Structure formats: structure tokens, C-alpha cells
Amino acid sequence: MIEIIRFSLLLLCSILTFTSCIVPESTHVKPTFHLLTKHIFDKNQSKAQAPEFVESNNTVLGHPFYLRQIELPYYLQENRIVSRPNESKIEFRENDRWGEPLLEGVGRVVGLNLSQLLNSSFYSVYPHRKKIGTPWEVSITILRFEKVSGSEVKIEASWEIFNIDFKNGAYPLQNGKVNTLVSMNPTVRKAQTIKDEINSLSKSLGILSELISDSIISSSY
């Protein structure tokens, strides 16, 4: 009897040891991280003939500017990329995420776009400090910035430009809005991909940047 009990205990221990070594296969999918990119404007879009001004004994080309902190709705501050199929519904992608905070990504890309359009390398973007002698400030509020259907993304934003009077401070000069859909051009025939979505969102920032740069140029004369 004692031998049977010992054998049973030994068999039970062997079974427990064997099963404890079996690790279930993980279902976790490593997320892919994405970045917005600057828009490449042609020569007709770029403000190549922008004026010059003197700052600290150096000649500076174009229209120097400072881009303030981008304002975003709370749901866009997630690092998960968002789709919004209708006004009252949002969908978060677990496996596709932003590689940087979206407010910083939008600021970085709009800054690069405006630098090209305004022919100015003398600029700064929040959270970097404003450069001394910068005559223009730009404020942007993003209301919509997401995929809205299988083939379109949407940008809805407002913006304001400020001219800096170094005696009296900044004062608003012009403002505007953009509310537009941008088609997603598929890189694979008859299929929309996350790459197409990010490219279209980047393109929408190019549209916004053109409106802002035109406003600054027209206010300079």
C-alpha cells in the first residue's frame, strides 16, 4: 500500500513538473510606429522671392516665424492611431501607433513646411524657445485629424498669425480655418494601407501650411 502511495505521489510530481514547463504561445502583436512627414512643394508653391531682414548683423532670408504649441482634442493625444467613421464614434488601432506625441509631430511637420514655403531657415517650434527677433508667431488648433472612411482622411483646423511689435508685444493679424477631405491614393492596387493613411494625413498638413504661409506673405506688404 505504501509503495502504491509513493508511486502515485511520484507520478503526480512528474506530471506537475512536465506541465509547468509548457508555456502557452503568446498572442501579442508588436505595434508598428509611424511618423508624419513634410510635404515637398514645387517651386511655384515655395515663396522663393521672400524678402530679407537684418538680425544680429546677419542677413536672414524669408519670413522668420515661431510656431506655438499645437492644440489637440483629448482623443487625439493617444499614441494609438485613430479612425472616426462617424461623428459619434472613434476607433483606436492597437497595432499602429504614433512614434512621437501627435502635437509634437504636427508641429514638427508644419514647421518644416512653413520653412520651405516662407524661404526661411530662421524659425523655431514649440517646445523649443522662440528665437530673438522673430517677427511672426503662428497658433494652430486641430479639431479633426483622422481617417474617416476607407479612402479618405479629414483635417479640420483653425489658425491665427500674430505680428510682433517689439514695443507693444504680439497682436493678432489674420486667422482662418480649413475643413477638407484628402483622398488616400493606394500604394497597392485596390487596397488602402496604413502607409497611404499616414501619407494623406501628412498631405493635409501641407494644405494647412500653404494657407498659413499665404496669409503671412500677404500681410507682409
QUIQUIRA-V555812 format. One record per residue. SS is DSSP state (~ for helix, > for strand, _ for the rest). Layout:
ss = (SS:SS)
This chain:
ss = (_:~:~:~:~:~:~:~:~:~:~:~:~:~:~:~:~:~:~:~:_:_:_:_:_:_:_:_:_:_:_:>:>:>:_:_:_:_:_:_:_:_:_:_:_:_:_:_:_:_:_:>:>:>:>:_:_:>:>:>:>:_:_:_:>:>:>:_:_:_:>:>:_:~:~:~:~:_:_:>:>:>:>:>:>:>:_:_:>:>:>:>:>:>:>:>:>:>:_:_:_:~:~:~:~:~:~:~:~:~:~:~:~:~:~:~:~:_:_:_:_:_:>:>:>:_:_:_:_:_:_:_:_:_:_:>:>:>:>:>:>:>:>:>:>:>:>:_:_:_:_:>:>:>:>:>:>:>:>:>:>:>:>:>:>:_:_:_:>:>:>:>:>:>:>:>:>:>:>:>:>:>:>:_:_:_:_:>:_:_:>:_:_:~:~:~:~:~:~:~:~:~:~:~:~:~:~:~:~:~:~:~:~:~:~:~:~:~:~:_:_)
